[in-house]
Structure formats: C-alpha cells, structure tokens
Amino acid sequence: MADRTPQYLKLTYEKWFDDHPGARADLETTTVRQQTRPGAPKLFVKSTGGVEVQITEAEFDARYWARERAART
C-alpha cells in the first residue's frame, strides 16, 4: 500500500528524526500511544522496557508515522 502522507508532513517527520538521531534505533522496541481522559488534555506516551515517558505531540506523530511506514514495507 502506498504511503499517502503529504510531502510536507514527511519532511517534518524526517526532520524530527534528523534532530534526534538515536530515535530511529529504538523504533523496534518503543511503542507510542495517545492517552485521553474526559476533561483532561491529551497525553502522548512512549513505552520502552516497561517504563512510560510523556512525549510531545511532534515526537508521537513522527514515531507513529515511522512505525506505520515500516509496517507497510
């Protein structure tokens, strides 16, 4: 299936990974999720080795995109 991500988003996500060189290496072992609770802002969390850490929306988007892209290939 073709990647339908708009070019400007691809460039944004690739730039995020360029700015965080170690992030590509842990894609296989790190999962990300969006946590929502009524009346509270969305939280973005990455889980690695059983430890959950809050991350930015930009990091969530880039990591999620990269995992989805890898799953398609």
C-alpha positions, 0 to 999 in steps of 0.5 A: 500500500502506498504511503499517502502522507503529504510531502510536507508532513514527511519532511517534518517527520524526517526532520524530527528524526534528523534532530534526534538521531538515536530515535530511529534505533529504538523504533523496534522496541518503543511503542507510542500511544495517545492517552485521553481522559474526559476533561483532561488534555491529551497525553502522548506516551512512549513505552520502552522496557516497561517504563512510560515517558510523556512525549510531545505531540511532534515526537508521537506523530513522527514515531507513529508515522515511522512505525506505520511506514515500516509496517507497510514495507 
